Amino acid sequence: MNDTINIFISGDFAPIYRVLDLIESGKYELIYNDILPFIKNADIAITNLEVPLIESGTAIQKTGPNLKAPVKSVEALKYAGFNMVTLANNHIMDYGWDGLKSTMTVCEKHDIEYVGVGENLNEAIKIKYINHQGYVLAFINAAENEWSTTDGDEPGANPLNEINQYYQIAEAKKNADFVILIMHGGHETYDLPSPRIKKLYRYFIDLGADAVVGHHTHCFSGHEVYHGKPIFYSLGNFVFDSEKFRNNSDWNKGCAVLLKLKKNVTDFDLIPFYQCNEKAGVSLFNEDDKITFLKDAESKTIIIQHDTLLTENFKKFVHRQSRMYLSFLEPIKNKYILAAMNRGILARLINSKQKRLLLNLIKAEAHRDILLNLLNDKKL
């Protein structure tokens, strides 16, 4: 038995726009550049495949964009040496069961393991066990409930559900030497975890996970070591080109993690990089930018470990998002009227009494159960 198992884990992989051009022309090496050795030299290499792989199909009705990529994209994953993908994310069902089924079939054909999805909930919650170097590794993958998750007989992703994850981790602990929980959730563009996310991910460690790795926020959202186990709240993008974000924003900076597992110890290295900025693809930070990144990561850790600081920062983020979310609640959707409301020229139609009603409907579990069923009922 070798002493250490090295597991490379990265965030969102979406082969679209300029990255898709590189794939179509077979220039896979230009996607990964100098990060490639980290992937190839790892015992297990994992990325979050953020899109279904399907040639054509019917997009589901949802809020936000519907993403997909051609089946050929799997060759770029295989070229790099990825041998597992996480599929529990908010885009994997963008083209329904056809898109998910195509993705699963393509991965199986190319000997790439996947976790976090299935034809129904019982399949989606299955733990992926891998035997390597005399160890049994358990991988659990779940996503917050945004369009892709399943809660019964329909296909989809493993949903964030504290009770389900409790039983998953308990089962994994009985059968594996190490338990790695990979979550897709959090607040997009926010570079820290919310107080809820911090409490939740620490809870998963308390249940027995040896590491919790998050993504979805499109930016690095900090990390900490809790009871000797690492938590990465969000790694940010891995390969995710965007026509909107090509100006050296947080979207264009990501971080992979190299977990180093050995008996009773979970160590790690952070691997920060640029992605899809002036050029498509990934390239490691230069030394100065790496030093700056690691100092910033330390600052994030200090905030994360102090509840008051974390809460203060989250309240500031909520305030920055307030106009958008209050606009969602307004019954009138005319953009000019909403703009006037946002500028205080017109009074908002949602008054304090209506806000209290909405608060109770959403916050109280019994009311929320009914509200969710009603909103899911296509007959109403």
Backbone torsions as a table, in degrees:
resi	resn	phi	psi	omega
1	MET	NA	124.3	176.2
2	ASN	-72.3	155.3	-174.2
3	ASP	-68.9	-41.0	-168.4
4	THR	-129.0	139.7	170.9
5	ILE	-109.6	127.3	179.6
6	ASN	-101.8	122.4	-179.3
7	ILE	-120.1	117.2	176.8
8	PHE	-90.0	125.4	178.8
9	ILE	-129.5	129.3	178.5
10	SER	-126.2	169.2	-176.9
11	GLY	-83.9	-139.8	-167.6
12	ASP	-72.1	127.2	175.4
13	PHE	-112.7	111.5	179.7
14	ALA	-129.7	98.1	-176.5
15	PRO	-78.3	78.9	-178.1
16	ILE	-129.1	169.7	177.9
17	TYR	52.9	-125.1	-173.2
18	ARG	-66.0	-30.6	177.0
19	VAL	-66.0	-40.0	177.3
20	LEU	-62.8	-36.5	176.6
21	ASP	-60.2	-41.1	178.4
22	LEU	-65.4	-37.8	179.2
23	ILE	-67.2	-44.7	-179.1
24	GLU	-61.1	-31.5	179.9
25	SER	-94.1	2.7	176.6
26	GLY	73.7	18.8	-178.2
27	LYS	-93.8	60.3	-174.2
28	TYR	-64.0	-32.5	-177.2
29	GLU	-62.9	-27.1	-179.4
30	LEU	-77.3	-11.6	175.6
31	ILE	-77.3	-37.8	-169.3
32	TYR	-106.7	-30.3	176.9
33	ASN	48.8	-127.8	-171.2
34	ASP	-82.5	1.5	173.6
35	ILE	-87.5	-12.3	-175.2
36	LEU	-55.0	-43.6	-179.8
37	PRO	-59.2	-33.7	178.4
38	PHE	-62.6	-38.1	-179.3
39	ILE	-72.5	-50.0	-175.4
40	LYS	-66.3	-31.9	-177.0
41	ASN	-84.8	-8.2	178.8
42	ALA	-74.5	149.3	174.5
43	ASP	-68.5	-39.9	176.5
44	ILE	-134.6	130.9	-179.7
45	ALA	-122.4	126.3	-172.9
46	ILE	-128.8	137.6	169.0
47	THR	-135.3	162.5	178.3
48	ASN	-93.5	108.3	178.6
49	LEU	-77.6	103.6	-168.4
50	GLU	-83.3	-5.2	-176.5
51	VAL	-133.5	149.2	170.6
52	PRO	-72.3	146.7	177.5
53	LEU	-100.2	105.9	-176.0
54	ILE	-157.0	143.0	-176.1
55	GLU	-73.8	-43.2	179.7
56	SER	-154.6	165.9	-179.9
57	GLY	166.5	-177.3	-178.3
58	THR	-103.0	123.0	179.9
59	ALA	-72.8	144.2	176.7
60	ILE	-75.9	160.3	174.8
61	GLN	-84.8	126.9	-175.8
62	LYS	-160.8	175.7	166.8
63	THR	-92.9	149.4	-179.0
64	GLY	86.0	174.4	-175.2
65	PRO	-75.2	151.9	170.1
66	ASN	-99.2	121.3	-176.9
67	LEU	-109.8	148.5	171.0
68	LYS	-158.7	165.3	176.3
69	ALA	-144.5	154.6	-178.6
70	PRO	-68.3	158.1	-178.0
71	VAL	-57.7	-32.5	-179.1
72	LYS	-57.0	-21.8	-177.8
73	SER	-58.8	-26.6	-179.7
74	VAL	-61.4	-26.7	-180.0
75	GLU	-64.6	-31.8	177.3
76	ALA	-68.5	-35.4	176.0
77	LEU	-67.8	-43.8	-179.2
78	LYS	-65.4	-40.8	179.4
79	TYR	-57.4	-42.9	-176.2
80	ALA	-71.8	-25.3	-177.8
81	GLY	105.3	13.2	175.3
82	PHE	-68.5	128.1	177.4
83	ASN	-115.4	6.7	172.4
84	MET	-153.5	145.5	171.8
85	VAL	-127.6	143.2	168.9
86	THR	-90.8	137.2	-175.7
87	LEU	-118.7	-5.9	177.5
88	ALA	-77.9	96.0	178.1
89	ASN	-153.3	175.4	-171.8
90	ASN	-82.8	3.0	178.6
91	HIS	-118.0	-9.8	-171.5
92	ILE	-64.8	-21.7	178.0
93	MET	-103.2	18.5	-177.4
94	ASP	-60.7	-25.1	176.2
95	TYR	-119.1	32.9	171.5
96	GLY	65.7	-160.5	-179.3
97	TRP	-62.5	-34.7	179.3
98	ASP	-60.0	-44.5	179.9
99	GLY	-66.4	-42.6	179.5
100	LEU	-66.7	-45.6	-179.5
101	LYS	-61.6	-42.1	177.5
102	SER	-60.6	-43.5	-178.9
103	THR	-63.1	-45.6	179.8
104	MET	-62.3	-42.6	-179.3
105	THR	-64.4	-43.4	-179.8
106	VAL	-63.3	-43.3	179.4
107	CYS	-63.0	-44.5	179.7
108	GLU	-61.7	-41.0	-179.1
109	LYS	-62.2	-32.3	-176.5
110	HIS	-102.6	15.6	176.3
111	ASP	57.4	40.0	173.7
112	ILE	-108.2	118.9	179.1
113	GLU	-67.9	151.6	173.5
114	TYR	-137.9	158.8	-177.3
115	VAL	-149.7	149.6	172.7
116	GLY	102.8	2.7	-179.7
117	VAL	-140.5	168.0	176.5
118	GLY	-178.3	176.2	-179.3
119	GLU	-71.0	-17.6	176.4
120	ASN	-157.3	-179.5	-176.4
121	LEU	-62.7	-40.9	-179.3
122	ASN	-60.0	-33.6	177.0
123	GLU	-77.9	-39.6	-175.0
124	ALA	-66.4	-30.5	-176.5
125	ILE	-86.4	0.4	-177.8
126	LYS	-63.4	139.5	178.2
127	ILE	-83.4	140.5	176.2
128	LYS	-96.3	117.5	178.2
129	TYR	-103.0	135.6	176.6
130	ILE	-130.5	128.4	174.9
131	ASN	-93.1	125.9	-177.9
132	HIS	-150.6	125.7	175.2
133	GLN	54.5	36.4	177.6
134	GLY	85.9	-4.1	177.7
135	TYR	-104.0	154.2	169.1
136	VAL	-107.7	123.2	179.9
137	LEU	-108.8	135.2	178.2
138	ALA	-113.9	129.7	178.4
139	PHE	-117.7	127.2	176.9
140	ILE	-119.0	133.9	-177.6
141	ASN	-132.9	127.9	179.5
142	ALA	-143.6	161.6	-178.4
143	ALA	-134.2	150.7	171.2
144	GLU	-61.7	158.9	-167.9
145	ASN	-86.2	80.4	179.6
146	GLU	-131.2	87.6	171.7
147	TRP	76.1	-30.3	-171.8
148	SER	-101.3	-16.8	-170.3
149	THR	-80.9	155.2	177.7
150	THR	-112.5	150.1	175.6
151	ASP	-129.9	18.7	-179.0
152	GLY	-170.6	-124.3	-174.0
153	ASP	-86.3	-9.9	-177.5
154	GLU	-84.0	154.0	178.7
155	PRO	-70.6	156.6	177.1
156	GLY	158.6	-164.0	-175.3
157	ALA	-95.7	155.1	175.9
158	ASN	-64.4	119.1	-174.7
159	PRO	-81.9	148.3	167.7
160	LEU	-61.8	118.9	179.0
161	ASN	-155.2	110.0	-172.1
162	GLU	-56.0	-34.8	-179.5
163	ILE	-70.6	-46.3	178.0
164	ASN	-60.1	-43.9	-179.0
165	GLN	-66.7	-32.1	175.1
166	TYR	-57.5	-48.6	-178.0
167	TYR	-71.2	-35.3	176.9
168	GLN	-61.7	-47.7	-178.9
169	ILE	-66.0	-40.1	178.9
170	ALA	-61.8	-42.5	178.3
171	GLU	-65.3	-44.1	-178.5
172	ALA	-62.5	-38.3	-179.3
173	LYS	-63.3	-30.7	179.3
174	LYS	-72.6	-28.0	-169.2
175	ASN	-112.7	-6.7	-172.6
176	ALA	-134.0	158.5	175.5
177	ASP	-83.1	-31.2	179.5
178	PHE	-135.2	142.0	178.4
179	VAL	-122.0	119.1	-179.8
180	ILE	-113.3	120.4	179.1
181	LEU	-105.7	122.3	-178.8
182	ILE	-115.6	117.0	-173.4
183	MET	-111.6	146.1	174.7
184	HIS	-118.2	105.4	-177.8
185	GLY	179.2	-177.3	-177.2
186	GLY	109.4	-173.0	-173.6
187	HIS	-102.1	119.3	-177.8
188	GLU	-59.0	135.8	178.5
189	THR	73.0	0.7	179.5
190	TYR	-95.7	126.3	-170.3
191	ASP	-93.8	23.9	173.1
192	LEU	-144.3	160.7	171.4
193	PRO	-77.0	151.8	169.7
194	SER	-72.5	161.1	174.5
195	PRO	-54.3	-35.7	178.3
196	ARG	-64.1	-46.3	-179.5
197	ILE	-63.0	-42.3	178.2
198	LYS	-58.3	-48.3	-178.5
199	LYS	-63.0	-40.8	-178.0
200	LEU	-66.5	-48.0	-176.4
201	TYR	-69.7	-34.1	173.2
202	ARG	-65.4	-37.3	176.5
203	TYR	-59.1	-40.8	178.6
204	PHE	-62.8	-36.8	175.2
205	ILE	-65.8	-43.2	178.5
206	ASP	-58.9	-32.0	179.3
207	LEU	-74.0	-19.3	177.8
208	GLY	130.3	1.3	176.1
209	ALA	-65.9	141.9	178.2
210	ASP	-88.7	-17.5	174.3
211	ALA	-162.2	145.7	172.7
212	VAL	-122.4	125.5	-177.7
213	VAL	-122.5	125.2	-178.6
214	GLY	-114.1	157.6	168.7
215	HIS	-155.2	174.1	179.2
216	HIS	127.3	-28.6	-170.2
217	THR	-78.1	-8.1	-178.8
218	HIS	66.7	17.3	173.5
219	CYS	-156.9	157.7	176.5
220	PHE	-71.8	124.7	-172.4
221	SER	-115.0	24.4	172.7
222	GLY	92.2	165.6	180.0
223	HIS	-151.5	166.3	174.8
224	GLU	-157.7	165.5	171.4
225	VAL	-109.9	119.3	-175.4
226	TYR	-119.6	120.6	-176.3
227	HIS	51.5	38.8	177.6
228	GLY	80.4	3.5	-178.0
229	LYS	-119.3	137.8	-176.8
230	PRO	-81.9	143.2	171.8
231	ILE	-125.6	125.8	176.6
232	PHE	-113.5	108.4	-168.9
233	TYR	-71.2	-33.2	167.5
234	SER	-165.6	132.1	-179.6
235	LEU	-83.1	-12.7	-174.7
236	GLY	80.5	-171.6	-179.4
237	ASN	-70.4	151.4	169.8
238	PHE	-104.5	-67.7	174.0
239	VAL	-131.1	100.6	-175.1
240	PHE	-149.8	89.4	-179.2
241	ASP	-73.6	148.9	179.3
242	SER	-146.7	136.2	176.5
243	GLU	-71.1	-25.5	-178.0
244	LYS	-81.4	-39.1	-173.3
245	PHE	-106.9	90.8	174.5
246	ARG	-140.6	44.7	-176.2
247	ASN	-133.8	37.0	176.3
248	ASN	62.6	36.0	178.1
249	SER	-85.2	177.5	176.9
250	ASP	-59.1	-27.1	176.5
251	TRP	-56.5	-34.7	-174.5
252	ASN	-91.7	9.7	177.8
253	LYS	-127.7	126.2	179.5
254	GLY	-131.0	-178.8	179.9
255	CYS	-150.4	126.0	170.3
256	ALA	-95.6	165.1	176.7
257	VAL	-126.7	138.6	173.7
258	LEU	-109.4	102.0	177.1
259	LEU	-76.4	137.2	178.9
260	LYS	-120.5	102.3	-174.3
261	LEU	-101.4	127.9	169.2
262	LYS	-145.6	168.5	-169.5
263	LYS	-48.2	118.4	176.0
264	ASN	66.3	11.3	-178.2
265	VAL	-135.6	134.4	172.0
266	THR	-123.8	103.4	179.0
267	ASP	-107.5	173.2	-177.8
268	PHE	-162.2	160.1	169.0
269	ASP	-123.9	142.3	171.7
270	LEU	-92.8	138.9	-179.0
271	ILE	-126.0	89.5	-178.7
272	PRO	-81.3	152.7	-175.8
273	PHE	-157.1	164.2	168.6
274	TYR	-92.3	151.9	175.7
275	GLN	-147.2	131.9	170.1
276	CYS	48.9	51.5	175.3
277	ASN	-100.3	-106.9	177.1
278	GLU	-63.0	-35.7	177.8
279	LYS	-119.9	153.4	173.8
280	ALA	-69.7	151.9	175.4
281	GLY	100.5	-176.2	-172.7
282	VAL	-113.4	143.1	170.7
283	SER	-147.8	141.9	-176.9
284	LEU	-64.6	150.2	174.6
285	PHE	-60.1	146.5	167.5
286	ASN	-71.1	170.6	-171.2
287	GLU	-62.2	-41.7	-179.4
288	ASP	-63.8	-45.6	-179.6
289	ASP	-67.6	-32.9	177.0
290	LYS	-65.3	-43.3	178.1
291	ILE	-61.0	-43.9	178.6
292	THR	-61.8	-43.5	179.8
293	PHE	-61.2	-46.3	-176.9
294	LEU	-66.9	-34.8	175.5
295	LYS	-65.7	-42.2	177.3
296	ASP	-63.9	-38.4	177.6
297	ALA	-62.5	-39.5	177.0
298	GLU	-62.9	-40.4	178.4
299	SER	-63.8	-40.2	176.6
300	LYS	-61.9	-41.1	-179.6
301	THR	-61.3	-40.7	178.1
302	ILE	-60.7	-44.3	178.9
303	ILE	-63.3	-45.4	-177.4
304	ILE	-59.2	-37.7	-174.5
305	GLN	-83.4	-1.9	175.6
306	HIS	-117.6	108.8	-174.0
307	ASP	-56.1	-40.6	-178.1
308	THR	-63.5	-45.7	179.0
309	LEU	-63.3	-42.4	-178.9
310	LEU	-63.2	-42.8	179.4
311	THR	-65.7	-41.3	178.2
312	GLU	-61.0	-44.2	179.3
313	ASN	-65.1	-39.8	-179.8
314	PHE	-67.0	-37.8	177.7
315	LYS	-62.6	-37.1	176.3
316	LYS	-64.1	-40.4	177.7
317	PHE	-64.2	-43.8	178.3
318	VAL	-58.8	-42.0	179.1
319	HIS	-61.9	-40.4	179.4
320	ARG	-65.4	-28.4	-178.4
321	GLN	-92.0	-3.1	-168.0
322	SER	-62.5	-42.3	-178.1
323	ARG	-60.5	-45.1	-178.5
324	MET	-62.5	-47.3	-175.6
325	TYR	-70.9	-36.5	176.6
326	LEU	-65.9	-32.9	176.2
327	SER	-65.0	-34.8	177.0
328	PHE	-59.6	-34.2	-174.3
329	LEU	-83.1	-20.9	-177.1
330	GLU	-67.3	135.7	179.3
331	PRO	-69.1	-24.1	178.5
332	ILE	-94.6	131.0	-175.6
333	LYS	-110.8	8.4	177.4
334	ASN	-63.9	125.4	-172.2
335	LYS	-65.2	-29.5	-179.8
336	TYR	-73.6	-39.6	177.4
337	ILE	-66.9	-41.7	178.6
338	LEU	-62.9	-39.7	178.7
339	ALA	-63.1	-39.9	178.4
340	ALA	-66.0	-37.8	176.7
341	MET	-65.4	-43.1	-179.3
342	ASN	-63.2	-27.8	-179.7
343	ARG	-93.8	1.6	178.4
344	GLY	79.6	8.4	179.3
345	ILE	-74.6	-39.1	175.2
346	LEU	-114.6	146.6	177.3
347	ALA	-74.6	147.0	176.7
348	ARG	-70.9	147.8	-179.7
349	LEU	-82.0	-23.5	177.4
350	ILE	-80.0	108.9	-178.5
351	ASN	-93.4	178.4	-175.3
352	SER	-63.0	-35.0	179.2
353	LYS	-66.8	-42.7	178.5
354	GLN	-67.0	-36.4	177.5
355	LYS	-63.7	-39.1	177.9
356	ARG	-64.3	-39.1	178.8
357	LEU	-63.9	-48.2	179.4
358	LEU	-61.8	-40.6	178.7
359	LEU	-58.4	-43.8	-178.9
360	ASN	-69.4	-39.3	179.6
361	LEU	-64.3	-35.4	-176.3
362	ILE	-88.2	-38.4	-174.0
363	LYS	-80.2	-39.1	-177.4
364	ALA	-77.7	122.6	-173.2
365	GLU	-57.1	-42.5	-177.2
366	ALA	-64.0	-43.2	177.4
367	HIS	-67.0	-39.8	-178.1
368	ARG	-64.4	-37.2	177.2
369	ASP	-56.5	-46.3	-178.8
370	ILE	-68.7	-43.6	-178.7
371	LEU	-59.9	-44.2	179.5
372	LEU	-62.7	-42.1	179.3
373	ASN	-65.3	-40.4	179.2
374	LEU	-65.3	-44.1	-178.5
375	LEU	-69.7	-24.6	177.2
376	ASN	-83.9	-13.8	-176.0
377	ASP	-78.0	109.7	-176.6
378	LYS	-72.2	-12.6	179.7
379	LYS	-80.9	-16.9	-176.9
380	LEU	-96.7	NA	NA
